[in-house]
């Protein structure tokens, strides 16, 4: 069956299988190429006739992940200029009033796309939700702070996509007044930024932040230091006109060189304290404080504007940072002797390791290191944002605790994603060959219930009663924050 729907730009033809209809690679904005690469998004040009929407669309140009990470999750790269596109899965395009979920992918703001197998929205559509996944500009194109270009172009793309959803989702059976945004990693940080952005009012009703951080936003001056380094690498002036003359391969090469230089020499005086501190050692290009859509770090903005809060799910995995350190061999180099030095590199007082060791008496120094960095990069920023949001709207916090069978990774970054999507068949390189389907059934159903009715099925969180849903096998539970002592100690050392 090949159903056709009509949206603002024209007619699109999808395809139906097992009761789910898909419309893939539908442009929501014009191709951002040439000079337009560094301008605000514009509407997609209208087309005549019926446009085929049966294959995934192009992705923003990017480098493959380093080999150890690529082995776990693969890399993205579908060539083409129309990479500001959306995929839609729907139970029935002829229906009306269905809840809508809009997915914002991760990738440290320099990688990723909406085309991954573990982002397959078929299970959400199977369960009565219209699911949309979007691409946005990445890296230099999306987030470099260059003269003559608006800041945060990637976030502007996300807002533009949400306006497209509001205008067009009824054609796919969705309710434009019942939209939930959700995202993981950089996508989760984007969710926080969108909640705090004044321009997002009315574009979504609820939000889910997976493995994000509400404190991430670089000072503009610091971000311009990174742009200057990119320009030096390319031998050009740091202006939109000069960057716009270059192709994606040249931009990507410079981006990789600067990211490597920052990793080798994470000097705040060279790169700016906010870039080094908020980049968490793994990001060089990310949202920048401006006078527009990012008026400040999202948590601080939300604390000042509780009226912008929306019903929220926010959480992390139990062992986020192992994803970055175990496959790359960093963990193997952490010993009792080296632990103080590696913590100092991240600006963390090594004394905090004593608290973590007391709470985890059987943990190795490498495990202590990863626990501290998990909290520093993800849990602290998630809990702070949840507390700020809870002053204005119901907020639910979770921890995904089931460990993968792969050695040393535990419940690492990205691991919860295929469970959320109930897409375990495409995730075995990360989950191991026997991931528990019962856990996918549980967390996926919670996301469906929240996007439909606003209640995921566990008690809400606030600053006085920090209840956390622990997703695990053989059974999940809702408990007082089990890591409060560690997190409080960490906050004191980095204050």
C-alpha positions in Angstrom: 0.0 0.0 0.0 1.3 3.4 -1.0 -0.6 6.2 0.8 -0.3 9.8 -0.2 -0.8 12.9 1.9 -0.5 16.6 1.1 1.5 19.0 3.2 2.5 22.7 2.7 5.2 21.9 0.2 3.2 19.3 -1.9 2.1 15.7 -2.0 4.3 12.9 -0.5 3.9 9.2 -1.0 4.9 6.8 1.7 4.6 3.0 2.3 2.7 0.8 4.7 3.9 -2.4 6.3 2.5 -4.3 9.3 0.0 -1.6 10.0 2.6 1.3 10.1 2.9 3.9 7.4 6.2 5.6 6.8 7.1 8.9 5.1 10.9 9.2 5.0 13.3 12.0 4.0 10.6 14.7 3.7 12.3 18.1 3.6 11.1 20.5 6.2 13.4 23.4 5.1 15.4 24.4 2.1 18.9 22.8 1.6 21.4 24.8 3.6 24.2 24.8 1.0 26.6 27.5 -0.1 25.9 30.8 1.5 22.7 29.4 3.0 24.8 27.1 5.1 25.3 29.9 7.6 21.9 31.6 7.4 18.6 30.9 9.2 16.5 28.1 7.8 14.0 28.8 5.0 10.9 26.9 3.9 11.4 24.0 1.6 10.6 24.9 -2.0 7.2 23.5 -3.2 7.2 20.7 -5.7 4.8 19.6 -8.4 3.3 16.1 -8.5 3.9 13.5 -5.9 7.2 13.3 -4.1 8.4 9.8 -3.2 9.1 9.4 0.6 10.1 5.8 0.8 13.9 6.1 1.7 15.9 7.8 4.3 17.0 11.3 3.3 20.5 12.9 3.3 22.4 13.6 6.5 24.6 16.5 7.4 28.2 16.0 6.4 30.2 14.5 9.2 33.2 12.4 10.1 32.8 8.8 11.1 33.1 8.0 14.8 36.5 6.9 16.0 36.9 3.2 15.4 36.1 1.9 18.9 32.8 3.9 19.1 32.0 3.1 15.4 32.3 -0.6 16.4 29.5 -0.1 19.0 27.0 2.2 17.2 28.2 2.7 13.6 28.4 6.1 11.9 26.1 8.2 9.7 26.6 9.5 6.2 23.9 9.6 3.5 25.1 12.0 0.8 22.8 14.8 -0.5 22.0 18.5 0.0 18.5 18.2 1.4 19.6 17.0 4.8 17.1 19.2 6.8 14.5 16.5 6.5 12.1 14.6 8.7 10.9 11.0 8.9 7.3 10.2 10.0 5.8 7.0 11.2 2.0 6.9 11.7 -0.6 4.3 12.6 -3.0 5.9 10.1 -2.5 9.0 8.1 -6.3 9.2 7.7 -6.7 9.4 11.5 -6.9 12.6 13.6 -5.9 13.7 17.0 -3.1 11.2 17.6 -0.3 12.1 20.1 3.0 13.1 18.5 6.6 12.4 19.5 9.4 14.4 17.8 12.9 12.8 18.2 16.1 14.9 18.2 19.2 12.7 17.7 22.5 12.9 19.6 26.1 12.9 18.4 27.8 15.7 20.4 26.4 18.3 18.0 28.9 17.2 15.3 27.6 13.7 14.4 24.4 11.7 14.1 21.2 11.6 12.0 17.6 10.6 12.0 18.3 7.6 9.8 19.7 5.1 12.4 18.0 1.7 12.8 17.6 2.2 16.6 15.6 5.4 15.9 13.0 3.4 14.0 9.6 4.8 15.0 7.5 1.8 14.0 6.9 0.6 17.5 5.6 4.0 18.6 3.3 4.1 15.6 2.2 0.5 16.4 1.2 1.8 19.8 -0.8 4.7 18.6 1.7 7.6 18.4 2.8 9.6 15.4 6.6 9.7 15.6 8.8 12.2 13.8 12.6 12.2 13.7 14.5 15.3 12.4 17.9 16.2 11.2 19.6 19.6 11.9 22.9 21.3 11.0 25.9 20.0 12.9 29.4 21.0 13.7 30.7 24.1 11.9 27.5 24.5 9.8 25.3 24.4 12.9 27.2 25.8 15.8 30.4 27.6 14.9 30.2 31.2 16.2 31.4 33.0 13.1 31.0 36.7 12.1 28.1 37.5 9.8 26.0 34.5 10.8 23.4 33.9 13.4 24.4 31.8 16.4 22.9 28.4 17.1 21.8 27.6 13.6 21.3 24.0 14.5 18.9 25.0 17.2 17.1 27.3 14.8 16.7 24.3 12.5 15.1 22.3 15.4 12.6 25.2 16.1 11.9 25.4 12.4 11.2 21.7 12.3 8.8 22.0 15.2 6.9 24.7 13.4 6.8 22.4 10.4 5.4 19.7 12.6 2.7 22.1 14.0 1.7 23.1 10.5 1.8 19.7 8.8 1.4 16.9 11.4 -2.4 16.7 11.1 -1.9 15.4 7.5 -0.3 12.4 9.1 -3.0 11.8 11.7 -1.3 13.8 14.5 -2.6 16.3 17.0 -0.5 19.6 16.7 -1.6 20.5 20.2 -0.3 17.2 21.7 3.4 17.2 20.7 6.2 15.8 23.0 9.8 16.4 22.1 12.5 13.9 23.1 16.2 13.5 22.5 19.3 11.8 23.8 22.8 13.2 24.5 23.2 16.3 22.3 19.5 15.7 21.6 18.7 15.8 25.3 20.7 19.0 25.7 18.7 20.4 22.8 15.5 19.5 24.5 16.6 21.5 27.6 17.6 24.5 25.3 14.2 24.3 23.5 12.2 24.3 26.8 14.1 27.4 28.0 13.9 29.2 24.6 11.2 31.9 24.6 10.4 31.1 20.9 9.3 27.5 21.6 6.0 28.5 23.3 3.1 26.6 21.8 5.3 24.2 19.8 5.2 21.3 22.2 3.3 20.3 25.3 5.8 17.9 27.0 9.4 16.9 26.8 11.8 14.0 27.5 15.5 14.6 28.1 17.6 11.4 27.9 21.3 11.7 29.0 21.3 15.4 28.6 22.5 18.3 30.7 20.7 21.6 31.3 23.9 23.6 32.1 25.5 23.4 28.6 25.9 26.7 26.8 29.1 28.4 25.8 29.9 32.1 26.2 29.9 33.8 22.8 33.4 35.2 23.2 34.7 31.7 24.1 32.9 30.2 21.1 34.5 32.7 18.8 37.9 31.5 20.0 37.0 28.1 18.6 35.8 29.7 15.4 39.0 31.6 15.1 41.0 28.4 15.5 38.9 26.8 12.7 39.6 29.8 10.4 43.3 29.6 11.2 43.3 25.9 10.3 41.6 26.8 7.0 43.7 29.9 6.3 40.7 32.2 6.1 39.0 35.0 8.1 36.4 33.8 10.6 33.4 35.1 8.6 30.3 33.6 7.1 31.4 34.8 3.7 34.7 33.0 3.9 33.4 29.8 5.5 30.6 29.8 2.9 33.1 29.4 0.1 34.2 26.1 1.4 32.7 22.6 0.9 31.7 20.2 3.7 34.9 18.2 3.4 37.2 21.2 4.1 35.0 22.2 7.1 35.0 18.7 8.5 38.8 18.4 8.3 39.3 21.7 10.1 36.7 20.7 12.7 38.5 17.4 13.4 41.8 19.1 13.7 40.5 21.7 16.3 38.7 19.0 18.3 41.9 17.0 18.5 43.9 20.1 19.5 41.4 20.8 22.2 41.6 17.3 23.5 45.4 17.3 23.6 45.6 20.8 25.3 42.4 21.6 27.2 43.6 24.9 28.3 40.8 27.3 29.4 42.9 30.3 28.7 43.4 29.2 25.1 39.8 28.0 24.3 37.8 29.7 26.9 36.6 28.4 30.3 33.0 27.9 29.2 34.0 25.8 26.1 36.3 23.6 28.2 34.0 23.4 31.2 30.7 23.0 29.3 32.2 20.9 26.6 32.8 18.2 29.2 36.0 17.0 27.4 33.9 15.6 24.5 32.4 18.6 22.7 34.0 21.5 20.9 31.0 23.0 19.1 27.7 23.3 20.9 24.9 25.9 21.8 26.2 29.4 22.5 24.6 32.1 24.7 23.1 34.7 22.5 20.4 37.4 22.7 17.9 35.2 21.0 17.1 31.6 21.5 19.7 30.8 24.1 19.6 33.7 26.6 21.6 31.6 29.1 22.3 28.1 30.3 18.9 26.4 30.1 18.7 25.5 33.9 19.4 29.1 34.8 16.9 30.5 32.3 14.2 28.1 33.5 14.9 29.0 37.2 14.2 32.6 36.2 11.2 31.7 34.0 9.3 28.8 35.7 6.4 29.6 33.4 8.4 28.0 30.5 8.4 24.6 32.3 6.6 21.7 30.7 5.7 18.2 31.9 9.1 16.5 31.8 10.8 13.1 32.0 14.6 13.5 32.5 17.2 10.9 33.3 20.5 9.2 32.6 22.0 5.8 32.4 23.9 4.5 35.5 27.3 4.4 33.8 27.2 7.0 31.1 30.8 7.8 30.8 32.1 4.3 30.3 30.9 4.6 26.7 33.7 7.2 26.1 36.4 5.6 28.1 36.2 1.8 28.0 36.3 1.2 24.2 39.0 3.9 23.8 41.3 2.4 26.4 41.2 5.4 28.7 39.7 3.4 31.6 42.6 0.9 31.4 45.1 3.8 32.1 43.3 4.9 35.3 44.9 3.6 38.5 45.1 4.7 42.1 48.2 6.7 41.1 46.7 8.4 38.0 43.2 9.0 39.2 44.0 12.4 40.9 45.7 13.6 37.7 42.9 12.7 35.4 40.3 14.3 37.7 42.3 17.5 37.9 42.3 17.5 34.0 38.6 17.9 34.1 38.7 20.6 36.8 37.5 18.2 39.5 39.0 18.2 43.0 40.5 14.7 43.5 39.3 14.7 47.1 35.8 13.9 45.9 37.0 10.4 45.0 37.1 9.6 48.8 33.3 10.0 49.0 32.7 7.9 45.9 35.1 5.2 47.3 33.2 5.2 50.6 29.9 4.7 48.8 31.4 2.0 46.5 33.9 0.1 48.6 34.5 -2.6 46.0 35.0 -0.3 43.1 38.3 0.0 41.3 39.9 3.5 40.7 38.8 3.3 37.0 35.2 2.6 38.1 35.4 5.5 40.5 36.7 7.7 37.7 33.8 6.8 35.4 31.2 7.3 38.2 32.5 10.8 38.9 32.6 11.7 35.2 29.1 10.3 34.7 27.8 12.6 37.4 29.9 15.6 36.3 28.8 15.4 32.7 25.3 14.1 32.9 23.6 13.4 36.2 24.4 16.8 37.9 23.1 18.8 34.9 20.0 16.5 34.6 19.1 16.7 38.2 19.6 20.5 38.3 17.4 20.9 35.3 14.7 18.6 36.7 14.6 20.6 40.0 14.3 23.9 38.1 11.5 22.4 35.9 9.7 20.9 38.8 8.9 24.3 40.2 6.6 24.9 37.2 5.4 21.5 35.9 5.2 17.8 36.8 8.7 16.3 36.5 9.7 12.6 36.5 13.3 11.4 36.8 14.8 8.0 35.9 18.0 6.0 35.8 18.5 3.2 33.3 20.5 0.7 35.3 20.6 -2.5 33.2 24.2 -3.3 32.2 25.0 -4.6 28.8 26.7 -7.9 28.4 29.7 -6.3 26.7 32.7 -6.2 29.1 33.2 -3.1 31.2 30.5 -0.9 29.6 27.8 -1.4 32.3 24.7 0.7 31.8 26.6 3.1 29.4 25.7 6.1 27.3 23.2 5.3 24.4 22.3 2.0 25.9 18.7 2.9 26.8 17.9 4.2 23.3 17.0 0.9 21.6 14.9 0.0 24.7 13.0 3.3 24.4 12.3 2.7 20.8 11.6 -1.0 21.3 14.1 -1.6 18.5 16.4 -4.2 20.1 16.9 -6.1 16.8 19.1 -3.2 15.5 21.2 -2.8 18.6 23.1 -6.0 19.4 26.5 -4.5 18.8 25.8 -2.3 21.9 23.4 -4.4 24.0 24.9 -7.8 23.4 22.9 -10.7 21.8 20.3 -11.1 24.5 18.9 -7.8 25.7 15.8 -8.2 27.9 12.6 -7.6 25.9 10.6 -7.1 29.1 12.7 -4.0 29.9 12.0 -2.6 26.4 8.3 -3.2 26.9 8.4 -1.3 30.2 10.3 1.8 29.3 8.7 2.1 25.8 5.3 1.9 27.3 6.2 4.6 29.8 7.2 6.9 27.0 4.0 6.1 25.1 1.9 6.8 28.1 3.7 10.1 28.9 3.3 11.4 25.3 -0.3 10.4 25.3 -1.6 11.4 28.7 1.4 13.0 30.5 1.9 10.3 33.2 4.7 7.8 32.7 3.6 5.7 35.7 5.9 6.6 38.5 5.9 9.3 41.2 7.1 12.8 40.3 10.4 14.4 41.4 10.9 17.6 43.3 13.7 19.2 45.3 12.4 17.9 48.6 11.4 14.4 47.4 13.9 13.2 44.9 12.2 10.1 43.7 13.9 8.3 40.8 12.6 5.4 38.7 15.3 2.8 38.4 14.8 0.7 35.2 16.3 -2.7 35.6 15.9 -6.4 35.5 14.4 -8.5 37.2 12.2 -5.5 38.2 12.2 -1.8 38.3 11.5 0.4 41.3 10.9 4.0 42.4 13.3 5.0 45.2 14.9 8.1 46.8 17.9 9.2 44.7 20.4 6.4 45.5 23.4 8.6 44.6 22.5 11.8 46.4 25.6 11.6 48.7 28.0 11.4 45.8 26.3 14.0 43.8 26.2 16.5 46.7 29.9 15.9 47.3 30.7 16.5 43.6 28.8 19.7 43.5 30.7 21.1 46.5 34.1 20.4 44.8 33.3 22.0 41.5 31.3 25.0 42.9 
